[in-house]
Amino acid sequence: MPERFQLTDSYSISRVINGCWQLSQGHSFNQLDMNDVRTAFHRLVDSGFTTFDCADIYTGAEEFLGSFLAERSTSNTADTAGIQVHTKFVPDIHVLETVDLEYTEGIIDRSLRRLHRETLDLVQFHWWDYSIKRYVDTAGYLKRLQDKGKIRFIGVTNFDTARLKELVDAGIPILSCQSQYSLFDRRPEKELLDYCRSQGIHHFCYGTLAGGLLTQRYVGKKDLEPETRSQVKYLQVIEETLGLEGYQRLLQLLHGIAQRHNAEIPHVATRYILDQPGVAASIIGVRNSRHAASNSRIFDISLSAEDVIEIQQFLEAYPVLEGEPFELERTPGSKFRNIMKMKLNQE
């Protein structure tokens, strides 16, 4: 069974969260078999992976997850009471100046309809442009919807330390913070993880497997052609940190550690991130049923002190991306920002 993490006295999640970004329209460059994805969802829940991560801007993902939940609820052998659903609230960049309670409630109500739920377990708030300083007021709208019973808990996604602190200082009850965090992208280690720990905010990590680039299939592979939008992004991170030669050296290092534990590269890469102080969970995308059983093996291994030192010493020889989490993705003119799609919440 997967490990679970107690976020509050009354709310726990699986430490590997089933990610739904890869199901969004246009994410994969090849057609997904959605019936197979549905099979994967059933297998994951039956194996104890009961927590899902989606978003209002993952086109089609909330609807698909909602149809899965409806199917589970009508089954003779399963229901949805033990399934946790985390979504996001991501106002489009062109509406940031005018976001109000009515707009916010409309998006939350739409997520409730799509997911066939009366209350959203966790809504994670994202803000595209900090120069438009209305993010504290907007987080306050989520608090009002929490008071109305439409939202159970409030989190953030892609916030940096300074702006997260503003929300906390304003009295917004932030339960979680979701950031890109992997062996490639270690920006949360600079400041954000420590701040979250000091405030009792639990960290969720996405990109832990870099869209699948941290797997055996890429060992020795010289020509890397991205297969998804995720891989486009993570290849940019590799270029700015390890480089392709360092990337291959890392794969070989992880492969050697994995062999010592009768495991595979993704298990070691995920276990390493889960073991970092302040990390509550890692989000791993679900594209098919082939890897559903593999996730359980993450919890069968325990990295030794020697394993950890070996990984850390390797990483210390390479640079960390500049700035705070998601700072480059917000910087005008940055290649990281140029691939962002900031107008996905329109009907």
C-alpha positions as a Markdown table, in Angstrom:
| # | Residue | x | y | z |
|---|---|---|---|---|
| 1 | Met | 0.0 | 0.0 | 0.0 |
| 2 | Pro | 1.2 | 3.5 | -0.7 |
| 3 | Glu | 2.3 | 5.8 | 2.2 |
| 4 | Arg | -0.3 | 8.4 | 3.3 |
| 5 | Phe | 0.3 | 11.9 | 4.6 |
| 6 | Gln | -1.9 | 13.5 | 7.3 |
| 7 | Leu | -2.4 | 17.1 | 6.2 |
| 8 | Thr | -4.8 | 17.8 | 9.0 |
| 9 | Asp | -6.4 | 15.7 | 11.8 |
| 10 | Ser | -9.3 | 14.9 | 9.5 |
| 11 | Tyr | -7.7 | 14.9 | 6.0 |
| 12 | Ser | -5.0 | 12.6 | 4.6 |
| 13 | Ile | -3.7 | 12.0 | 1.1 |
| 14 | Ser | -1.7 | 9.3 | -0.7 |
| 15 | Arg | 2.0 | 10.5 | -0.9 |
| 16 | Val | 2.0 | 9.8 | -4.7 |
| 17 | Ile | -0.8 | 11.9 | -6.2 |
| 18 | Asn | -2.3 | 10.9 | -9.6 |
| 19 | Gly | -1.7 | 13.8 | -11.9 |
| 20 | Cys | -4.1 | 14.7 | -14.7 |
| 21 | Trp | -2.2 | 17.4 | -16.6 |
| 22 | Gln | -1.2 | 14.9 | -19.2 |
| 23 | Leu | -4.8 | 14.3 | -20.0 |
| 24 | Ser | -5.5 | 17.9 | -21.0 |
| 25 | Gln | -6.3 | 18.7 | -24.6 |
| 26 | Gly | -3.1 | 19.3 | -26.6 |
| 27 | His | -0.7 | 18.1 | -23.9 |
| 28 | Ser | 0.3 | 14.8 | -25.6 |
| 29 | Phe | 1.5 | 15.0 | -29.2 |
| 30 | Asn | 0.1 | 11.5 | -29.7 |
| 31 | Gln | -3.5 | 10.4 | -29.1 |
| 32 | Leu | -4.2 | 8.9 | -25.7 |
| 33 | Asp | -6.4 | 5.9 | -25.2 |
| 34 | Met | -8.8 | 7.3 | -22.7 |
| 35 | Asn | -10.4 | 3.9 | -22.0 |
| 36 | Asp | -7.0 | 2.7 | -20.9 |
| 37 | Val | -6.6 | 5.8 | -18.7 |
| 38 | Arg | -9.9 | 5.0 | -17.1 |
| 39 | Thr | -8.6 | 1.5 | -16.4 |
| 40 | Ala | -5.5 | 3.0 | -14.9 |
| 41 | Phe | -7.6 | 5.2 | -12.6 |
| 42 | His | -9.5 | 2.2 | -11.3 |
| 43 | Arg | -6.3 | 0.3 | -10.7 |
| 44 | Leu | -4.7 | 3.1 | -8.9 |
| 45 | Val | -7.6 | 3.8 | -6.5 |
| 46 | Asp | -8.0 | 0.0 | -5.8 |
| 47 | Ser | -4.3 | 0.0 | -4.9 |
| 48 | Gly | -4.6 | 2.9 | -2.5 |
| 49 | Phe | -3.6 | 5.8 | -4.7 |
| 50 | Thr | -6.8 | 7.7 | -3.9 |
| 51 | Thr | -5.7 | 11.4 | -4.5 |
| 52 | Phe | -6.0 | 13.1 | -7.8 |
| 53 | Asp | -4.6 | 16.5 | -9.0 |
| 54 | Cys | -6.3 | 18.4 | -11.8 |
| 55 | Ala | -7.1 | 22.0 | -12.7 |
| 56 | Asp | -9.7 | 24.3 | -14.2 |
| 57 | Ile | -7.3 | 25.0 | -17.1 |
| 58 | Tyr | -6.4 | 21.4 | -17.9 |
| 59 | Thr | -8.9 | 21.3 | -20.8 |
| 60 | Gly | -11.1 | 18.2 | -20.5 |
| 61 | Ala | -9.3 | 16.8 | -17.4 |
| 62 | Glu | -11.9 | 17.9 | -14.8 |
| 63 | Glu | -14.7 | 16.5 | -17.0 |
| 64 | Phe | -12.9 | 13.2 | -17.5 |
| 65 | Leu | -12.2 | 12.8 | -13.8 |
| 66 | Gly | -15.8 | 13.7 | -13.0 |
| 67 | Ser | -17.0 | 11.0 | -15.3 |
| 68 | Phe | -14.7 | 8.5 | -13.6 |
| 69 | Leu | -16.0 | 9.5 | -10.2 |
| 70 | Ala | -19.6 | 9.1 | -11.4 |
| 71 | Glu | -18.7 | 5.7 | -12.6 |
| 72 | Arg | -17.2 | 4.7 | -9.3 |
| 73 | Ser | -20.2 | 6.0 | -7.4 |
| 74 | Thr | -22.6 | 3.8 | -9.3 |
| 75 | Ser | -20.4 | 0.7 | -8.9 |
| 76 | Asn | -21.7 | -2.1 | -6.6 |
| 77 | Thr | -18.2 | -2.5 | -5.2 |
| 78 | Ala | -16.8 | 1.0 | -4.9 |
| 79 | Asp | -17.8 | 4.6 | -4.1 |
| 80 | Thr | -16.0 | 7.9 | -4.2 |
| 81 | Ala | -16.1 | 8.8 | -0.5 |
| 82 | Gly | -12.4 | 7.8 | -0.1 |
| 83 | Ile | -11.2 | 9.7 | -3.1 |
| 84 | Gln | -9.5 | 13.1 | -2.7 |
| 85 | Val | -9.8 | 15.6 | -5.5 |
| 86 | His | -7.4 | 18.5 | -5.8 |
| 87 | Thr | -8.0 | 21.1 | -8.5 |
| 88 | Lys | -6.8 | 24.6 | -9.2 |
| 89 | Phe | -8.0 | 28.2 | -9.7 |
| 90 | Val | -6.0 | 29.8 | -12.4 |
| 91 | Pro | -7.5 | 33.1 | -13.7 |
| 92 | Asp | -6.4 | 34.0 | -17.2 |
| 93 | Ile | -3.7 | 36.6 | -17.4 |
| 94 | His | -6.0 | 39.1 | -19.3 |
| 95 | Val | -8.6 | 39.1 | -16.4 |
| 96 | Leu | -6.3 | 39.6 | -13.5 |
| 97 | Glu | -7.2 | 43.3 | -13.2 |
| 98 | Thr | -10.9 | 42.5 | -12.9 |
| 99 | Val | -11.2 | 39.2 | -11.0 |
| 100 | Asp | -13.9 | 39.6 | -8.4 |
| 101 | Leu | -16.0 | 37.3 | -6.2 |
| 102 | Glu | -18.5 | 36.6 | -8.9 |
| 103 | Tyr | -15.9 | 35.5 | -11.4 |
| 104 | Thr | -14.1 | 33.4 | -8.8 |
| 105 | Glu | -17.3 | 31.7 | -7.7 |
| 106 | Gly | -18.3 | 31.0 | -11.3 |
| 107 | Ile | -15.1 | 29.1 | -11.9 |
| 108 | Ile | -15.4 | 27.2 | -8.6 |
| 109 | Asp | -19.0 | 26.3 | -9.4 |
| 110 | Arg | -17.9 | 25.1 | -12.9 |
| 111 | Ser | -15.3 | 22.8 | -11.3 |
| 112 | Leu | -17.9 | 21.5 | -8.9 |
| 113 | Arg | -20.2 | 20.7 | -11.8 |
| 114 | Arg | -17.5 | 19.1 | -13.9 |
| 115 | Leu | -16.3 | 16.9 | -10.9 |
| 116 | His | -19.8 | 16.0 | -9.7 |
| 117 | Arg | -18.9 | 17.2 | -6.2 |
| 118 | Glu | -20.7 | 19.4 | -3.6 |
| 119 | Thr | -17.3 | 20.5 | -2.1 |
| 120 | Leu | -13.9 | 20.7 | -3.6 |
| 121 | Asp | -11.4 | 19.0 | -1.3 |
| 122 | Leu | -8.5 | 21.4 | -2.2 |
| 123 | Val | -8.3 | 24.4 | -4.5 |
| 124 | Gln | -4.8 | 25.5 | -5.4 |
| 125 | Phe | -4.5 | 29.1 | -6.4 |
| 126 | His | -2.1 | 30.4 | -9.2 |
| 127 | Trp | -1.4 | 33.9 | -10.3 |
| 128 | Trp | 0.3 | 34.7 | -13.6 |
| 129 | Asp | 1.6 | 38.2 | -13.0 |
| 130 | Tyr | 2.8 | 39.6 | -9.6 |
| 131 | Ser | 2.9 | 43.2 | -11.0 |
| 132 | Ile | -0.9 | 43.0 | -10.9 |
| 133 | Lys | -1.1 | 43.1 | -7.1 |
| 134 | Arg | -4.6 | 41.7 | -6.6 |
| 135 | Tyr | -3.6 | 38.2 | -5.7 |
| 136 | Val | -4.2 | 38.7 | -1.9 |
| 137 | Asp | -7.7 | 40.0 | -2.6 |
| 138 | Thr | -8.4 | 37.1 | -5.0 |
| 139 | Ala | -7.2 | 34.6 | -2.4 |
| 140 | Gly | -9.7 | 36.3 | 0.0 |
| 141 | Tyr | -12.5 | 35.4 | -2.4 |
| 142 | Leu | -11.5 | 31.7 | -2.1 |
| 143 | Lys | -11.6 | 32.1 | 1.7 |
| 144 | Arg | -15.2 | 33.4 | 1.4 |
| 145 | Leu | -16.1 | 30.4 | -0.8 |
| 146 | Gln | -14.5 | 28.2 | 1.8 |
| 147 | Asp | -16.7 | 29.8 | 4.4 |
| 148 | Lys | -19.7 | 29.0 | 2.2 |
| 149 | Gly | -18.7 | 25.3 | 2.1 |
| 150 | Lys | -17.7 | 25.1 | -1.5 |
| 151 | Ile | -14.1 | 24.6 | -0.7 |
| 152 | Arg | -12.7 | 22.5 | 2.0 |
| 153 | Phe | -9.0 | 23.6 | 2.0 |
| 154 | Ile | -7.0 | 26.3 | 0.1 |
| 155 | Gly | -3.5 | 25.9 | -1.3 |
| 156 | Val | -1.3 | 27.6 | -3.8 |
| 157 | Thr | 0.6 | 26.5 | -6.9 |
| 158 | Asn | 3.7 | 28.1 | -8.4 |
| 159 | Phe | 3.9 | 30.9 | -5.7 |
| 160 | Asp | 7.3 | 32.2 | -4.6 |
| 161 | Thr | 8.2 | 32.7 | -1.0 |
| 162 | Ala | 7.6 | 36.4 | -0.8 |
| 163 | Arg | 4.0 | 36.3 | -2.3 |
| 164 | Leu | 3.1 | 33.2 | -0.3 |
| 165 | Lys | 4.2 | 35.1 | 2.8 |
| 166 | Glu | 1.8 | 38.0 | 1.8 |
| 167 | Leu | -1.1 | 35.5 | 1.7 |
| 168 | Val | -0.2 | 34.0 | 5.1 |
| 169 | Asp | 0.2 | 37.5 | 6.7 |
| 170 | Ala | -3.2 | 38.4 | 5.3 |
| 171 | Gly | -4.8 | 35.5 | 7.2 |
| 172 | Ile | -5.4 | 33.2 | 4.2 |
| 173 | Pro | -5.4 | 29.6 | 5.6 |
| 174 | Ile | -2.9 | 28.1 | 3.2 |
| 175 | Leu | -2.7 | 24.3 | 3.7 |
| 176 | Ser | -0.4 | 23.4 | 0.8 |
| 177 | Cys | 2.0 | 24.7 | -1.8 |
| 178 | Gln | 2.6 | 23.0 | -5.1 |
| 179 | Ser | 5.9 | 23.6 | -6.9 |
| 180 | Gln | 8.0 | 22.1 | -9.6 |
| 181 | Tyr | 10.7 | 20.1 | -7.8 |
| 182 | Ser | 12.9 | 17.4 | -9.1 |
| 183 | Leu | 16.6 | 16.4 | -9.4 |
| 184 | Phe | 16.6 | 18.8 | -12.4 |
| 185 | Asp | 14.8 | 21.7 | -10.8 |
| 186 | Arg | 15.9 | 22.4 | -7.2 |
| 187 | Arg | 14.7 | 25.9 | -6.8 |
| 188 | Pro | 12.4 | 25.1 | -3.8 |
| 189 | Glu | 15.4 | 24.2 | -1.8 |
| 190 | Lys | 16.7 | 27.8 | -1.8 |
| 191 | Glu | 14.0 | 29.3 | 0.5 |
| 192 | Leu | 10.5 | 28.1 | -0.2 |
| 193 | Leu | 10.7 | 24.7 | 1.5 |
| 194 | Asp | 12.0 | 26.1 | 4.7 |
| 195 | Tyr | 9.4 | 28.9 | 4.8 |
| 196 | Cys | 6.6 | 26.3 | 4.2 |
| 197 | Arg | 7.9 | 24.1 | 7.0 |
| 198 | Ser | 8.0 | 27.1 | 9.4 |
| 199 | Gln | 4.3 | 27.8 | 8.6 |
| 200 | Gly | 3.0 | 24.3 | 8.6 |
| 201 | Ile | 2.3 | 24.4 | 4.9 |
| 202 | His | 2.7 | 21.1 | 3.2 |
| 203 | His | 4.7 | 20.9 | -0.1 |
| 204 | Phe | 3.4 | 19.0 | -3.2 |
| 205 | Cys | 5.9 | 18.5 | -6.0 |
| 206 | Tyr | 5.2 | 18.2 | -9.7 |
| 207 | Gly | 7.7 | 17.4 | -12.4 |
| 208 | Thr | 9.5 | 14.9 | -10.2 |
| 209 | Leu | 10.0 | 12.6 | -13.1 |
| 210 | Ala | 10.3 | 15.4 | -15.6 |
| 211 | Gly | 7.4 | 14.3 | -17.8 |
| 212 | Gly | 8.9 | 10.8 | -18.0 |
| 213 | Leu | 12.5 | 11.9 | -18.9 |
| 214 | Leu | 13.7 | 10.2 | -15.6 |
| 215 | Thr | 13.1 | 6.7 | -16.8 |
| 216 | Gln | 15.2 | 3.8 | -18.2 |
| 217 | Arg | 14.1 | 4.3 | -21.8 |
| 218 | Tyr | 16.2 | 7.5 | -22.1 |
| 219 | Val | 19.5 | 5.9 | -20.8 |
| 220 | Gly | 22.1 | 6.3 | -23.6 |
| 221 | Lys | 19.6 | 8.2 | -25.8 |
| 222 | Lys | 21.3 | 11.1 | -27.6 |
| 223 | Asp | 18.5 | 12.6 | -29.7 |
| 224 | Leu | 15.7 | 13.7 | -27.4 |
| 225 | Glu | 12.5 | 14.7 | -29.2 |
| 226 | Pro | 9.8 | 15.8 | -26.8 |
| 227 | Glu | 6.6 | 13.7 | -26.9 |
| 228 | Thr | 4.5 | 16.1 | -24.7 |
| 229 | Arg | 4.3 | 19.7 | -23.7 |
| 230 | Ser | 5.8 | 18.7 | -20.3 |
| 231 | Gln | 8.9 | 17.4 | -22.0 |
| 232 | Val | 9.4 | 20.6 | -23.9 |
| 233 | Lys | 9.5 | 22.4 | -20.6 |
| 234 | Tyr | 11.8 | 19.9 | -18.8 |
| 235 | Leu | 14.2 | 19.7 | -21.7 |
| 236 | Gln | 14.7 | 23.5 | -21.3 |
| 237 | Val | 15.5 | 22.9 | -17.6 |
| 238 | Ile | 18.0 | 20.2 | -18.5 |
| 239 | Glu | 19.7 | 22.6 | -21.0 |
| 240 | Glu | 20.2 | 25.2 | -18.2 |
| 241 | Thr | 21.3 | 22.8 | -15.5 |
| 242 | Leu | 22.8 | 19.4 | -16.2 |
| 243 | Gly | 23.2 | 19.6 | -20.0 |
| 244 | Leu | 22.6 | 16.5 | -22.1 |
| 245 | Glu | 25.9 | 14.9 | -21.0 |
| 246 | Gly | 25.1 | 15.5 | -17.3 |
| 247 | Tyr | 21.6 | 14.3 | -17.8 |
| 248 | Gln | 23.0 | 10.9 | -19.1 |
| 249 | Arg | 25.4 | 10.7 | -16.2 |
| 250 | Leu | 22.5 | 11.2 | -13.8 |
| 251 | Leu | 20.5 | 8.5 | -15.4 |
| 252 | Gln | 23.4 | 6.1 | -15.1 |
| 253 | Leu | 23.9 | 7.1 | -11.4 |
| 254 | Leu | 20.2 | 6.5 | -10.7 |
| 255 | His | 20.2 | 3.2 | -12.6 |
| 256 | Gly | 23.0 | 2.0 | -10.5 |
| 257 | Ile | 21.2 | 2.9 | -7.2 |
| 258 | Ala | 18.0 | 1.4 | -8.5 |
| 259 | Gln | 19.7 | -1.9 | -9.3 |
| 260 | Arg | 20.9 | -2.1 | -5.7 |
| 261 | His | 17.3 | -1.9 | -4.5 |
| 262 | Asn | 15.8 | -4.1 | -7.2 |
| 263 | Ala | 14.0 | -1.0 | -8.4 |
| 264 | Glu | 13.9 | 1.4 | -11.4 |
| 265 | Ile | 15.0 | 4.9 | -12.1 |
| 266 | Pro | 11.6 | 6.6 | -11.4 |
| 267 | His | 11.3 | 4.9 | -8.0 |
| 268 | Val | 14.7 | 6.2 | -6.9 |
| 269 | Ala | 14.0 | 9.7 | -8.3 |
| 270 | Thr | 10.6 | 10.0 | -6.6 |
| 271 | Arg | 11.8 | 8.4 | -3.3 |
| 272 | Tyr | 14.6 | 11.0 | -3.1 |
| 273 | Ile | 12.2 | 13.9 | -3.5 |
| 274 | Leu | 9.7 | 12.4 | -1.0 |
| 275 | Asp | 12.4 | 12.1 | 1.6 |
| 276 | Gln | 13.3 | 15.8 | 1.5 |
| 277 | Pro | 12.2 | 17.8 | 4.6 |
| 278 | Gly | 8.8 | 19.4 | 4.1 |
| 279 | Val | 7.7 | 17.4 | 1.1 |
| 280 | Ala | 4.2 | 15.8 | 1.7 |
| 281 | Ala | 3.6 | 14.3 | -1.8 |
| 282 | Ser | 4.8 | 14.0 | -5.3 |
| 283 | Ile | 2.4 | 14.3 | -8.3 |
| 284 | Ile | 3.0 | 11.7 | -11.0 |
| 285 | Gly | 1.1 | 11.9 | -14.3 |
| 286 | Val | -1.2 | 9.2 | -15.5 |
| 287 | Arg | -1.2 | 8.6 | -19.3 |
| 288 | Asn | -1.9 | 4.8 | -19.4 |
| 289 | Ser | -2.4 | 1.7 | -17.3 |
| 290 | Arg | 1.0 | 0.2 | -17.9 |
| 291 | His | 2.7 | 2.1 | -15.1 |
| 292 | Ala | -0.1 | 1.9 | -12.6 |
| 293 | Ala | 1.4 | -1.0 | -10.7 |
| 294 | Ser | 4.9 | 0.5 | -10.8 |
| 295 | Asn | 4.0 | 3.4 | -8.5 |
| 296 | Ser | 3.6 | 1.1 | -5.5 |
| 297 | Arg | 7.2 | 0.1 | -5.7 |
| 298 | Ile | 8.3 | 3.6 | -4.7 |
| 299 | Phe | 7.3 | 2.7 | -1.2 |
| 300 | Asp | 9.1 | -0.6 | -1.2 |
| 301 | Ile | 12.5 | 1.0 | -1.2 |
| 302 | Ser | 14.4 | 3.0 | 1.4 |
| 303 | Leu | 17.4 | 5.0 | 0.2 |
| 304 | Ser | 20.5 | 4.5 | 2.3 |
| 305 | Ala | 22.6 | 7.4 | 3.6 |
| 306 | Glu | 25.2 | 6.4 | 1.0 |
| 307 | Asp | 22.6 | 6.6 | -1.8 |
| 308 | Val | 21.6 | 10.1 | -0.7 |
| 309 | Ile | 25.1 | 11.3 | -0.4 |
| 310 | Glu | 26.0 | 10.0 | -3.9 |
| 311 | Ile | 23.0 | 11.8 | -5.4 |
| 312 | Gln | 23.7 | 15.0 | -3.5 |
| 313 | Gln | 27.4 | 15.1 | -4.4 |
| 314 | Phe | 26.5 | 14.6 | -8.1 |
| 315 | Leu | 24.0 | 17.5 | -8.0 |
| 316 | Glu | 26.4 | 19.8 | -6.3 |
| 317 | Ala | 28.6 | 19.9 | -9.4 |
| 318 | Tyr | 25.8 | 21.4 | -11.5 |
| 319 | Pro | 24.0 | 24.8 | -11.3 |
| 320 | Val | 20.5 | 25.4 | -9.9 |
| 321 | Leu | 18.0 | 27.4 | -12.1 |
| 322 | Glu | 18.0 | 31.1 | -11.3 |
| 323 | Gly | 15.5 | 32.6 | -9.0 |
| 324 | Glu | 12.6 | 31.3 | -7.0 |
| 325 | Pro | 10.1 | 28.6 | -8.2 |
| 326 | Phe | 8.3 | 29.7 | -11.4 |
| 327 | Glu | 10.2 | 33.0 | -11.5 |
| 328 | Leu | 11.7 | 32.3 | -14.9 |
| 329 | Glu | 8.3 | 31.1 | -16.1 |
| 330 | Arg | 7.0 | 34.6 | -15.2 |
| 331 | Thr | 9.9 | 36.6 | -16.6 |
| 332 | Pro | 9.0 | 38.4 | -19.9 |
| 333 | Gly | 11.2 | 37.3 | -22.7 |
| 334 | Ser | 12.4 | 34.2 | -21.0 |
| 335 | Lys | 12.2 | 31.0 | -23.0 |
| 336 | Phe | 10.5 | 29.4 | -20.0 |
| 337 | Arg | 7.7 | 32.0 | -20.2 |
| 338 | Asn | 7.4 | 31.8 | -24.0 |
| 339 | Ile | 6.0 | 28.3 | -23.9 |
| 340 | Met | 3.4 | 29.1 | -21.2 |
| 341 | Lys | -0.3 | 29.2 | -22.2 |
| 342 | Met | -2.0 | 31.8 | -20.0 |
| 343 | Lys | -5.5 | 32.0 | -21.5 |
| 344 | Leu | -6.9 | 28.5 | -20.9 |
| 345 | Asn | -9.8 | 29.3 | -18.7 |
| 346 | Gln | -12.0 | 30.8 | -21.3 |
| 347 | Glu | -15.2 | 28.9 | -22.2 |
